[in-house]
Amino acid sequence: MTEPSFSLRTPEDDALPRKICDTCGFVAYENRKIVVGSVVRHDGRILLCKRAIEPRKGFWTIPAGYLELNETPEDGARREAREEAEAALVIERLLAVYAVPRISQVQLIYRARLAEATIAAGPESQAVDLFAFDVIPWDELAFPSVHWALNHDREAEAGAPPVPFGNPDGATGNIMPDGRTLKAGEF
């Protein structure tokens, strides 16, 4: 059996070029990846995980990761918290929907609270801890969307309407709040 060969062409009923099998005409659509995660609160503090894996190994993040097939976004957010922080969550509501087009990613971030007061570093985390907002290690956060989520959670905590937040004006996810641009492989 020969390996299929694909060419980049625009299908007859489409407006965008797609990878199309040269033999059978199968269109190999490529779609965005969905990330799910949570800003998790407990006793007025926020759960952060220090990454043990690339990208951004050694930097702090909220528990988050790719949504698996056949999984609801809420179940995915709970699974990521278990994997990264051995934490059981109670999902409260959708906090934000972020788009990071340069890596074809959509992020669904929830507000959550710990169901139990125990946390521990999972295999993808070097450490986990609960931080008061004013002592979050802001210069050591892994991704721009972590900054966005923490600040949007603070707005929600202060009484912002319960509608999901989105990207800050003009933000595309590759520029950190200090103005530094993330390089390929850092996201």
N, C-alpha and C positions, 0 to 999 in steps of 0.2 A: 504494500500500500504506500502510495506517495503522500508526502506531506502537502497539505493544502497551500496554495499560493494566493495571496491577497493583494489586491491593487487598491489604491485610494481613488475612488470615483464617487460621483454624486448619483445616488439612486434616482430613478425616474420620478418618484413621488416625494422627493426630499429636496431641501435647499442647501444641505451641507455635505461636503465630501465625507465618505465613510469607507472603512476597510470592507471590501467585497471579495468573496471567494471567486477566483477566476474560473473555476470549474462548475460550481453549482449555483452561484449567485447569492449565497448566504451573506447577509449583512451583519458584520460583527460590531454591534453598537457598543460604544464605550460610554459609561455613565459615571456621574459623580459618586464619590465615596461618602458615606454618612458616618459621622463621628457622634457618639453620644457621651454625655458626661454630666456631672453635677457639682454645683457649689453646695457643699454639705456643711451644715451648722450643727454645733453642739455647745450648749451653755454659753452662747454668745461668741463662740470662736469658730473658725473655718478650717476644715480638713484640707491639708495639702500633702502631696506625695512627692518625694525627691526621686527623680527618674533614675532607674538602674539600667536603662536601655537607650540606645540612640533612636531618634535624634534627640539632642539636647540632654544627654546623660549628665546627671549631677545637678540639674535645674529642677525647681519646684513647679508643680502643676496641680490642677484639680484632677480627681479620678475621672478618666475619660479614655475612649478608644473606639475602634471601629465597630459598627453595628454588624452582627452576624446574620446570616440568612435565617429566615423563619423566627426571628426574634423581634419583639416589640421594642420601640425605642426606650420605654421605661424599664423593661427587663434588661436591656443592654446596659443602661446606666447603672442599674443595681449590680449586674455581673461585673462591670468594670470596677466598681467600688470594692466588691469582694476580692477580685484578683489583685488589685493594687494596694488596698489598705485593710484587707480582711474585715471590711465594714459591712454591716447590714443597714440598708437605707429604707426610709419612708420617703417616697417621692411626693412633694407637695404640689408643684406645678411647673409648667414650662417657663423657664426664665428668658431664654433667648434663642434665636436662630441666626447663626453667622454663616456667611459665605466666604470661602477662601478660594477664589477662582484659579489662582496660579497653580494649585495642587488639586484642582477639581474636587473640593471638599465642601460639604455642608455640615455644620455642627449644630446639634440640638442639645442645649444645655438646660438642665433642670435645677430647681431649688429643691433641696432635700434636707433631711435631718437624720441623725444616727438613730437607728431603732434600739441599739444597745450601746453602752458607753465604751466598748472595747474596740481598739484599732491596733493593727500591727502591720509592718511592711510585708507585702506580698512579693512574689518573685520578680515583678517589674519595678519594684521600688527599693531604693537604698534606705529610706527612712520615711516615716509618716509622722505628722504632728498636727496639733490644733493651734491655730494662731488667732490672736485678737487682730482686728483689722489694722490697727495702728502699728503692729509689729510684723506684718507680713513682709517677707524678704523680697520686696518689689524688684530690686536689681537682679535677683536670682530666679525670676519666673521664666519658664521655658518658652512661652509663646505669647504673641500679642493678644490672642483670643482669651488667654487666662486673665490678663489685665482687664479686658473688656468685661468678662463674666464676673470677676470680683467687684468691679465698680458698679455694674448693673445690679448685682445682688445687693450691694449697699443701698442703691436707689430704691430697690424693691423693699428692703428692710425699713427704709425711711417713709414708705407709704406710696411709692409710685404705683400707678394703676397696674392691675395684673394682666397686662398685655405683653407678649414677648418683645424683648428688645431685639435690635439688629446691629449690624456693623456700625461703628461710629462713622460719621460723614466722611466719605472718601477712603476709609480704611479697607485694605485688601488683605491684611494678615501677614505681610512680610516685613513690616516696619515696627520695631519695638518702640515703646513710649519714649525711650531716650534718643530716638532718631536713628539708631543702628539698624541696618538692613540685614535680615537673616540671609545667609548664603545657601546655595543648594546643599542639601543634606542636613540642614539644621531645622527642617520642618517636615 
